[in-house]
Amino acid sequence: MAQAWYRWRRLGPLGLAAHTEAVERAAEELGRELRAWLRGEGVRADRVSEAEHAADRAKRTLRARLNSLRRLPVPRSALLELVWHQDEIADLCQDAALLMALRRPELPVELVEGFSSLGESLVRAVHEYHLAVEAFEEALTQGLDEERAQAVEEGVDRINLLEHESDLVERALVRDTYQAEGLGDFDRYHLVQLVLMLGGVVDQTENAAGDLRLIMVRV
């Protein structure tokens, strides 16, 4: 199968990296709005939505490109599933921004620090995924070699580590939210939902990275 990747050098870019770049912009916008939310400033959820809409446009272009090709060096269904995971990342970014815009309870220091850490992990994980997909698309269009395969593998490993770290932060945030004094029940519920949604972005990024690794090991 690996030899098939080399026969595909005539292909131009498929749009996988272009889509993940657009998804990364949505994550970056979410990170900016999260920092504003933590400072007690207004959240511009529309900015994240605009980035998500741009990612949707890139997704449609990518799907059309994949469906237009008669043969690919990897299963078309696997690539389309990868696109679905990438789309979910952008959707979750939009949902998290909309949730933040609804309410901003007064937060104790430990919650501010926890949300800040979770936001940083989110942005870093999506960035690492974008880099891994760039290496993957280069392999699809220019030929698979050891350097590109290693770049994808190392990127997936970094994403897995970031997901593990963010999961620990997520658990601590939920615990601290329930233990924090001065929060009403609805505020606690709102904050826990936000924690789970932000953590969900990282989880979905790890899912996409897992699909990426699976495609590579089947080559």
Secondary structure as GFF3:
##gff-version 3
##sequence-region A 1 219
A	DSSP	alpha_helix	2	6	.	.	.	ID=ss1
A	DSSP	alpha_helix	16	38	.	.	.	ID=ss2
A	DSSP	alpha_helix	45	68	.	.	.	ID=ss3
A	DSSP	alpha_helix	76	102	.	.	.	ID=ss4
A	DSSP	alpha_helix	109	142	.	.	.	ID=ss5
A	DSSP	alpha_helix	146	179	.	.	.	ID=ss6
A	DSSP	alpha_helix	185	217	.	.	.	ID=ss7
###
